Amino acid sequence: MNVILLEKIGKLGEIGDTANVKAGYARNFLFPQRKAIPATKENLSEFDQRKAELMAAHDSKVGTAQDRAKKVEGASLRIEVNASDEGKLFGSVGTRDIVQALNSKTGSDIAKSEILMPHGVIRELGDHEITLDLGYDIHVAIKVTVAGLQSAADVSDDGSIIEEIDEAEAAAATQSENAEEHEANAEEKPTES
């Protein structure tokens, strides 16, 4: 199926190019997202009239993406997680964690889908290079440092944090004192009839 591209799309082409794509790709992706229109004579003549408008809109979107790139360019994040002595994480650091840290630090509006993690989630401590794809061939590299949150002595083999016995005893003592005071107060108050 021949389509006219309304946006620059990866390997298909630039704005205004005619591309031959599979019908399902056109129907399910390009047309609903208004990235292309069918290549008919009417659409070709209409596109020629709207080309300047589409180019201006495209340039505006590219400018916005470049501004977003400047906001996060060179960002260095530190994410603290539970880890073992060997540097293995109890869990992982994924796109959600990176997005939350990046957006809170830089005040940007990066989405999870814009973070490229070709090797999957991070499962080891250390420095990691992460690439952001902000669209329109704009890529930004950021540094993510994953550091251990707890010492290994405070973490059991399965990754759960071990409660200190003293803290547990203190909490139990406080709870029993509060219960005794409540009972004493209840006995002192006369019942109203």
Contacts in CASP RR format, 6 or more apart in sequence:
PFRMAT RR
TARGET T0000
AUTHOR 0000-0000-0000
METHOD contacts of the structure
MODEL  1
MNVILLEKIGKLGEIGDTANVKAGYARNFLFPQRKAIPATKENLSEFDQR
KAELMAAHDSKVGTAQDRAKKVEGASLRIEVNASDEGKLFGSVGTRDIVQ
ALNSKTGSDIAKSEILMPHGVIRELGDHEITLDLGYDIHVAIKVTVAGLQ
SAADVSDDGSIIEEIDEAEAAAATQSENAEEHEANAEEKPTES
1 20 0 8 1.000
1 21 0 8 1.000
1 22 0 8 1.000
1 23 0 8 1.000
1 26 0 8 1.000
1 38 0 8 1.000
2 18 0 8 1.000
2 19 0 8 1.000
2 20 0 8 1.000
2 38 0 8 1.000
2 39 0 8 1.000
3 18 0 8 1.000
3 19 0 8 1.000
3 20 0 8 1.000
3 21 0 8 1.000
3 26 0 8 1.000
3 30 0 8 1.000
3 36 0 8 1.000
3 37 0 8 1.000
3 38 0 8 1.000
3 39 0 8 1.000
4 16 0 8 1.000
4 17 0 8 1.000
4 18 0 8 1.000
4 36 0 8 1.000
4 37 0 8 1.000
4 38 0 8 1.000
4 39 0 8 1.000
4 43 0 8 1.000
4 44 0 8 1.000
4 47 0 8 1.000
5 12 0 8 1.000
5 13 0 8 1.000
5 14 0 8 1.000
5 15 0 8 1.000
5 16 0 8 1.000
5 17 0 8 1.000
5 18 0 8 1.000
5 19 0 8 1.000
5 35 0 8 1.000
5 36 0 8 1.000
6 15 0 8 1.000
6 16 0 8 1.000
6 34 0 8 1.000
6 35 0 8 1.000
6 36 0 8 1.000
6 37 0 8 1.000
6 47 0 8 1.000
6 54 0 8 1.000
7 15 0 8 1.000
7 35 0 8 1.000
7 36 0 8 1.000
7 58 0 8 1.000
8 14 0 8 1.000
8 15 0 8 1.000
8 58 0 8 1.000
8 136 0 8 1.000
8 137 0 8 1.000
9 19 0 8 1.000
9 30 0 8 1.000
9 35 0 8 1.000
9 36 0 8 1.000
12 19 0 8 1.000
12 21 0 8 1.000
13 19 0 8 1.000
15 51 0 8 1.000
15 54 0 8 1.000
15 55 0 8 1.000
15 58 0 8 1.000
16 47 0 8 1.000
16 51 0 8 1.000
16 54 0 8 1.000
18 39 0 8 1.000
19 36 0 8 1.000
21 30 0 8 1.000
21 36 0 8 1.000
26 36 0 8 1.000
26 38 0 8 1.000
29 35 0 8 1.000
30 36 0 8 1.000
31 37 0 8 1.000
31 38 0 8 1.000
37 43 0 8 1.000
37 47 0 8 1.000
47 54 0 8 1.000
61 136 0 8 1.000
62 136 0 8 1.000
62 138 0 8 1.000
65 134 0 8 1.000
65 135 0 8 1.000
65 136 0 8 1.000
65 138 0 8 1.000
66 138 0 8 1.000
68 108 0 8 1.000
68 109 0 8 1.000
68 110 0 8 1.000
68 134 0 8 1.000
69 132 0 8 1.000
69 134 0 8 1.000
69 138 0 8 1.000
69 140 0 8 1.000
71 106 0 8 1.000
71 107 0 8 1.000
71 108 0 8 1.000
72 102 0 8 1.000
72 106 0 8 1.000
72 108 0 8 1.000
72 110 0 8 1.000
72 132 0 8 1.000
72 140 0 8 1.000
72 142 0 8 1.000
73 140 0 8 1.000
74 140 0 8 1.000
74 141 0 8 1.000
74 142 0 8 1.000
74 143 0 8 1.000
75 102 0 8 1.000
75 105 0 8 1.000
75 106 0 8 1.000
75 142 0 8 1.000
75 143 0 8 1.000
76 142 0 8 1.000
76 143 0 8 1.000
76 144 0 8 1.000
76 145 0 8 1.000
77 98 0 8 1.000
77 101 0 8 1.000
77 102 0 8 1.000
77 105 0 8 1.000
77 142 0 8 1.000
77 143 0 8 1.000
77 144 0 8 1.000
77 145 0 8 1.000
78 101 0 8 1.000
78 145 0 8 1.000
78 147 0 8 1.000
79 93 0 8 1.000
79 97 0 8 1.000
79 98 0 8 1.000
79 101 0 8 1.000
79 144 0 8 1.000
79 145 0 8 1.000
79 146 0 8 1.000
79 147 0 8 1.000
80 146 0 8 1.000
80 147 0 8 1.000
80 148 0 8 1.000
80 149 0 8 1.000
81 89 0 8 1.000
81 90 0 8 1.000
81 91 0 8 1.000
81 93 0 8 1.000
81 146 0 8 1.000
81 147 0 8 1.000
81 148 0 8 1.000
81 149 0 8 1.000
82 89 0 8 1.000
82 90 0 8 1.000
82 91 0 8 1.000
82 148 0 8 1.000
82 149 0 8 1.000
82 150 0 8 1.000
82 155 0 8 1.000
82 159 0 8 1.000
82 161 0 8 1.000
83 89 0 8 1.000
83 90 0 8 1.000
83 125 0 8 1.000
83 146 0 8 1.000
83 148 0 8 1.000
83 149 0 8 1.000
83 150 0 8 1.000
83 152 0 8 1.000
84 90 0 8 1.000
84 152 0 8 1.000
84 155 0 8 1.000
84 159 0 8 1.000
85 152 0 8 1.000
87 124 0 8 1.000
87 125 0 8 1.000
87 148 0 8 1.000
88 123 0 8 1.000
88 124 0 8 1.000
88 125 0 8 1.000
89 122 0 8 1.000
89 123 0 8 1.000
89 124 0 8 1.000
89 125 0 8 1.000
89 146 0 8 1.000
90 155 0 8 1.000
90 159 0 8 1.000
91 123 0 8 1.000
92 121 0 8 1.000
92 122 0 8 1.000
92 123 0 8 1.000
93 121 0 8 1.000
93 122 0 8 1.000
93 123 0 8 1.000
93 144 0 8 1.000
93 146 0 8 1.000
94 117 0 8 1.000
94 120 0 8 1.000
94 121 0 8 1.000
94 122 0 8 1.000
95 112 0 8 1.000
95 115 0 8 1.000
95 117 0 8 1.000
96 112 0 8 1.000
98 115 0 8 1.000
98 130 0 8 1.000
98 144 0 8 1.000
99 110 0 8 1.000
99 111 0 8 1.000
99 112 0 8 1.000
99 115 0 8 1.000
101 144 0 8 1.000
102 108 0 8 1.000
102 110 0 8 1.000
102 142 0 8 1.000
103 109 0 8 1.000
103 110 0 8 1.000
110 132 0 8 1.000
110 134 0 8 1.000
114 132 0 8 1.000
114 133 0 8 1.000
114 134 0 8 1.000
114 135 0 8 1.000
115 130 0 8 1.000
115 131 0 8 1.000
115 132 0 8 1.000
115 133 0 8 1.000
116 130 0 8 1.000
116 131 0 8 1.000
116 132 0 8 1.000
116 133 0 8 1.000
117 130 0 8 1.000
122 128 0 8 1.000
122 144 0 8 1.000
122 146 0 8 1.000
124 146 0 8 1.000
125 146 0 8 1.000
125 147 0 8 1.000
125 148 0 8 1.000
126 145 0 8 1.000
126 146 0 8 1.000
126 147 0 8 1.000
127 143 0 8 1.000
127 144 0 8 1.000
127 145 0 8 1.000
128 143 0 8 1.000
128 144 0 8 1.000
128 145 0 8 1.000
128 146 0 8 1.000
129 141 0 8 1.000
129 142 0 8 1.000
129 143 0 8 1.000
129 144 0 8 1.000
130 141 0 8 1.000
130 142 0 8 1.000
130 143 0 8 1.000
130 144 0 8 1.000
131 139 0 8 1.000
131 140 0 8 1.000
131 141 0 8 1.000
131 142 0 8 1.000
132 139 0 8 1.000
132 140 0 8 1.000
132 141 0 8 1.000
132 142 0 8 1.000
133 139 0 8 1.000
134 140 0 8 1.000
150 161 0 8 1.000
154 161 0 8 1.000
154 162 0 8 1.000
155 161 0 8 1.000
155 162 0 8 1.000
156 162 0 8 1.000
END
